[in-house]
Amino acid sequence: MDIKLDRDLCFMDLEATGLNVIRDRILQIGIIKYFADGREPEELNMIINPGIPISEEAMQVHGILPKDVANKPTFQQVAQKIFDFIGNADIAGYNSNRFDVPMLMEEFARVGIEFDMSRRRAIDIQRIFYKMEPRTLKAALKFYCDQDMEDAHDAMADVRATVEVFKGQLERYKGVDYLDEDGNVQKAPIKKNIQELHEFTNDQRFVDATQKLRYDHNGVIIFNFGKYNNQPAAEVLSRDKQYYNWILNKEFSTQVKQIVKKIVKDYEKQQRNG
């Protein structure tokens, strides 16, 4: 890949029992890892027994049936291998910020592994595509690479297609400006630079993938839902421990819970130190 990496980069795709990142489970994971030291990429491809039923809608999309996963390992059995394979790498994928990453975080959390995204950069190839040329992955492959999609919704086929689309985007948008919906121009945002791609493909207004928390105009994390909507989260949660415990014990994403714990801890430490 013709892009200089200062950290390993993992392209990832998941197939799952459904679309709910908290309730559903991973059926297949495909990862291609590119190394900052320039050595040859490595691949990891696993079929996983989810331990719960696969929805009819999901089966119609990816074609993975109960018989295909019956004798496969559970996520708990392969979690450490996946975690070690990814290591400290940045993460890239197609719609990965809203689906693959939060679902993987939930799976890791269930087996007692914290997959911390706060120290990783995330590149969502779909966000580049939707911002610059709104279409599907199949159309993206045809548009950027003049290739037809084969074996769509097989995780490894999809992740290979995602890598090819990313390469095509880097070439097509070299030097091309981005005009947003408000008429603001961003000069040539698609560069061979992981940090700038991270910033371009992430909505900087929101703190988490489920958009429960966001930043106000001063950079303070505030609630984006509920009775405390638009109020400073750390201050509120430090004062209202019942609400704090409610969030930690209810069906909020692992990412939200990680952020909530950290901001309350930092806020209370700051209060103690004056």
Buried (B, 14 or more C-beta within 10 A) or exposed (E): BEBEBEBBBBBBBBBBBBEEBBEBBBBBBBBBBBBBEEEEBEEBBBBBBBEEEBBEEBBEBBEBEEEBBEEBBBBBEBBEEBBEBBEEBBBBBBBBBBBBBBBBBBBBBEBEBEBEBEEBBBBBBBBBBBBBBEBBBBBBBBBBBEBEBEEBBBBBBBBBBBBBBBBBBBEBBEEEEBEEEEEEEEEEBBBBBBEBBBEBBBEEEBBBBBBBBBBEEEEBBBBBEEEBEEBBBBBBBBEEEEBBEEBBEEEBBBBBBBBBBBBBEEBEEEEEEE
